[in-house]
Amino acid sequence: MTGDRYYEYRHTVGFEETNLVGNVYYVNYLRWQGRCRELFLHDHAPEVLAELRADLRLFTLRVDCEFLAELAPFDRIAVRMRLVELAQTQLELAFDYLRVNDDLLVARGRQRIACMRGSAGRTAPARIPTDLARALDPFRVAGPGRG
């Protein structure tokens, strides 16, 4: 995915994110994906935040993370998010985790997200909001026929 534009969230690993032997507990990688996604909305699609307070729901359908190297307390990481696919009601995001001090790729992840509208347990699939699609477009993974 190098050469593509990405949204980046930086984080310093804390002791509370590690297990007894000092390795980062896997669930934190998933938390960092979520945090990256939230900050992206804040920075690039604040209109969508208002819709989330109303009836828009973003459901994570699938999440995964492949671990390539260990992280330890006080490692600085960059979580880089890109858009892989944008369909009518769903999108897929890719995440690269790099250790900042040596630019080592330590993990890769993905999320599949469905857009729904409704409340009180009654939701239905909905189109991806135009503001969200527009905000994500510059971060699309380059592929055949693209950039």
N, C-alpha and C positions, 0 to 999 in steps of 0.2 A: 504494500500500500504506500510505499514511499513515493514522494513527489506529489501526492494529493494534498489538498488543503484539509485541515482537521481543526476541530475545536479541542482545546486543551485545558484540562484541570490538573493543577499541581497539588501534591500532598506529601507531607512528611509522616512516615510510619511511626506510630507511638507504641509504647510497651503494651498498652491495653489491646492492641490489635494482633498480639502474638500469643503463641502457646507456651508451654513450660520450657521448651527447648529453644525458644527465641525465633521460631519461624512464624510468618504471618499466617493467621487462620484464614482458610479459604473464603469464608463468607464475607470477609472484608473486601475482597476483589469485587464481589457483586455489589456491595455498598458503594464502592467507588464508582462503579458504572452508573448507579442511580444518582449519585451526587453530581457526576459529570453531566448527566442528562438534565437534572434540575437546574444547574447553573447555566447550561446552554439556553434553556427556556427563559431564564431571568435576563441573560445578556442579549439574546437574539430574537426572542419571540414573547415579549412581555404581554402582548395581547392575548396569547394563549393562556397565560396564568389567570386572567380575568374569566376566560371561558371555563377553566378548571374549577373556579369558585362557583360557577353556575351549574351547567349540566354536562360539560365535557368530561369524559373519563378516558384515561390512557391505561389500558390493561396490558401488563407484560405477559405474553403468552409463552415465551420460551427465553431462557437465559442460559448461557454457557460460558465457561472460562477454561482455557488450556494453559497450564502452568509450565513455563520453560526454564525458569531459574528462581532461586530463593530470594526473598527479601528479609531484611532484619530491621530492628528498631533504628530510627533516625535515617533510614534510606529515604532519599527524596525521589518521588516518582512523578511522571507525567502520564496522565491517562488521556489518550488521544481518541476522539470520537469522530467517526465518519458515517455518512449515509450510504448504505449498500443498496437498498431497494425502497421505492416509494410507490405503493399501490393505492387504490381508491380508499380503502379503509384500514390498511396496515402498512407498517414500515419496518425496516430492519436496519439496525445500527451495528457497527463494528467498533471494537475498542482495542487499542494497543496500549500496553503498559510498559513504559521505559524507565529504567533506573537512570536518573538524571546525571549522576557523576560520571558514568561510563557509557551512557547512551545504549545500554544493553536492553534488548527486548526480553522482558521477564514473563509476560503473559499476553494472551489474546483472548478476546471475548466477543460475544454477540448477544443482541436482544431483538426479539420479534415483538412488536407492540401493535395492539389493535385499538382503534379509535371507536369509542362508543358514546352515546348520548342517552341521558335519562337520569332518574333518581329513584330513591326508595326501592332499590333492588330491581327496578324495571328499566333495563338498558337495552339498546339496540345498536347494531353496527351503524357507524356514521362516517361520512367522508372526512379525510384528513383536513383540518382547517387550512384555508389558503395561506394564512399568516405563517403557519408552521411549515408548510411545504416550501414557501418562499424562503424562510430562514434556513432550512436544511439544504436547499439546492446548492449553494456554494461549497458545501462539505461532502458532496456526492463523490463516491469512489469512481475514479476514471476507469473506463472499460472500453470494450469495442464500440466504436462510433462516438465515444465521448473524449473530450479534452485530450 
